């Protein structure tokens, strides 16, 4: 069910605002964005098949996506909980664990592709 006033154009600009806000205020997102750009440039300079390059480039989006969810969860928890609470801590820790797992998964993809391509 669509809400009154739904607009794909408005939603696009809301998403851009979310990216800008995250890059401006979230240190981890800044670091991961720089890594995304640097590794993205490096991978296109490597002697890899086009398929491997596409796989590696696509994998770089995973930590960014997880970090955006992590930031959203942290802000919602901070808004809802004025005091420390075990459930709030669990929500934040679980979101951070998701980021860690995507980083490990992405590293695994890179290692796997490099082994496949170079050995």
QUIRA-V593460 format. One record per pair of residues at least 24 apart in sequence whose ideal C-beta (glycine too) atoms are under 10 Angstrom apart, sorted by sequence separation. I is the first residue (numbers start at 1). J is the second residue. If there is no record, write none. Layout:
BEGIN
i = [I/I]
j = [J/J]
END
This chain:
BEGIN
i = [36/70/71/35/36/70/73/69/70/33/36/70/32/35/36/67/70/71/35/66/67/69/70/32/33/66/69/70/32/33/66/67/68/31/32/66/67/70/65/66/69/29/32/33/65/66/28/29/32/63/64/66/67/31/32/63/66/67/30/62/63/65/66/29/63/64/28/29/62/63/66/62/63/66/26/29/61/62/63/22/26/28/29/63/64/28/59/62/63/26/62/63/19/22/26/61/22/25/59/60/59/62/22/26/58/59/19/22/26/59/60/18/21/22/25/56/59/60/58/59/15/18/56/59/18/21/55/56/59/55/56/52/55/56/52/55/56/52/53/52/55/56/51/52/49/52/53/48/52/48/32/39/43/46/49/28/35/46/48/49/48/29/32/36/43/47/48/28/32/35/39/46/47/46/32]
j = [60/94/95/60/61/95/98/95/96/60/63/97/60/63/64/95/98/99/64/95/96/98/99/62/63/96/99/100/63/64/97/98/99/63/64/98/99/102/98/99/102/63/66/67/99/100/63/64/67/98/99/101/102/67/68/99/102/103/67/99/100/102/103/67/101/102/67/68/101/102/105/102/103/106/67/70/102/103/104/64/68/70/71/105/106/71/102/105/106/70/106/107/64/67/71/106/68/71/105/106/106/109/70/74/106/107/68/71/75/108/109/68/71/72/75/106/109/110/109/110/68/71/109/112/72/75/109/110/113/110/112/109/112/113/110/113/114/112/113/113/116/117/113/114/113/116/117/113/117/114/99/106/110/113/116/96/103/114/116/117/117/99/102/106/113/117/118/99/103/106/110/117/118/118/106]
END
